[in-house]
Amino acid sequence: MHPISFGSDNHSGAHPLILKAIETANNGFWHGYGEEEYSEKVQNKIAAMFGKNAKAMFLMTGTGANVLALQSLIKSYEAIFCAETSHINMHEAGAVQKFTQSRLITIPTTDGKLTKELIIPHINLMADQHMSQPRIISISQATEYGTVYSLNEIKALADFAHANKMLLYIDGARLANAAISLGCTMEEMTAQCGVDLVSFGATKNGCLFGEALIFINHDSAAADAVYYRKQLTQLISKMRYITLQMETYIENDLWKETALHANQMAQYLAERLSEIKNITITQPVQVNAVFAIFPKEIIPPLQEKYHFYTWNEARYEVRLMCSWNTTKDMINAFIKDIVA
Ligand SMILES: Cc1ncc(COP(=O)(O)O)c(C=O)c1O
């Protein structure tokens, strides 16, 4: 246990309102596998947020949501474009490749964001029967670098995908933080931009566990996904522990409150760091992540007291994550130790 961690937004606990929801789920007897009344209630709330045709499936993990999304859209001879730094490429132990048997085409970027210009040269090489065929563009919103696609950038990628018989998937482990950063609704950021599928993360933003995978206008993929979810072992019998969390997360706009706080803390952290000589912030701070190059000698002693990761060992770039329960006092203590 670390009293203060900037290691991950997963390192924080669950919000008290979420623990209350867990308590409610714990009382009495409920149908299993999402057949209790809360699943339908949450479905309606998701449709109100993401557009009337949106259909949600609930899972335990973000990796599960990514795999289920991609598996329900792809054949084994097709390919997925993603940023080299994407979670599906770097941190899922090949889960997407294992379950979809398809090819990941990983594209280097400077800020974690894909553009059609970065994808086109790859598509041009995929014209014949010897090649995996382009099928999905997978982006993360917010990206693994804490950067955010604008609505125009998402729309441009969706239009480009559709013009090339592809689909656009968003890994939304930090979708809440991105929506707060853009000041838009979920529907504006997804359905109205032409996004096909999106995951809506909850674990990193104050829930205990649980993610929703949202099919926008894709009924047949959603029908297949029911069975793929079971095969992926993500159909949990006590689903009410997820749906009741989701209902609380959405009902009181809890997701907005927690994401806003996490984003504001990252802004504050970035402001304080930028006052320190020899520290360079390397990415725009748009959500709850700060990437910065630290003098190499200060990293090990700081890491003894605070948990955080060195993202790029070669250039001493660290990743500092804030979450719904990061406080200014924690940041002030960290800054004090940096300058000491
Ligand atoms: C962008 C992104 N997507 C997906 C995930 C996967 O989440 P999980 O660890 O719940 O599988 C993470 C977790 O760190 C993430 O950062």
The ligand as a Tripos MOL2 file, in Angstrom:
@<TRIPOS>MOLECULE
LIG
   16    16     1     0     0
SMALL
NO_CHARGES

@<TRIPOS>ATOM
      1 C1         -6.3820    2.7410  -22.4080 C.3       1 LIG1
      2 C2         -6.6680    1.4940  -21.6330 C.ar      1 LIG1
      3 N1         -7.4950    0.5680  -22.1560 N.ar      1 LIG1
      4 C3         -7.7980   -0.5740  -21.5280 C.ar      1 LIG1
      5 C4         -7.2770   -0.8460  -20.2860 C.ar      1 LIG1
      6 C5         -7.5680   -2.2060  -19.6930 C.3       1 LIG1
      7 O1         -8.1020   -2.2680  -18.4710 O.3       1 LIG1
      8 P1         -8.0350   -3.6050  -17.5620 P.3       1 LIG1
      9 O2         -6.7550   -3.5150  -16.8070 O.co2     1 LIG1
     10 O3         -9.2580   -3.4450  -16.7320 O.co2     1 LIG1
     11 O4         -8.1010   -4.8010  -18.4310 O.co2     1 LIG1
     12 C6         -6.4060    0.0690  -19.6730 C.ar      1 LIG1
     13 C7         -5.8190   -0.2040  -18.3480 C.2       1 LIG1
     14 O5         -4.8350    0.3060  -17.9270 O.2       1 LIG1
     15 C8         -6.0930    1.2610  -20.3830 C.ar      1 LIG1
     16 O6         -5.2310    2.1680  -19.8680 O.3       1 LIG1
@<TRIPOS>BOND
     1     1     2 1
     2     2     3 ar
     3     2    15 ar
     4     3     4 ar
     5     4     5 ar
     6     5     6 1
     7     5    12 ar
     8     6     7 1
     9     7     8 1
    10     8     9 2
    11     8    10 1
    12     8    11 1
    13    12    13 1
    14    12    15 ar
    15    13    14 2
    16    15    16 1
@<TRIPOS>SUBSTRUCTURE
     1 LIG1         1 GROUP 0 **** ****
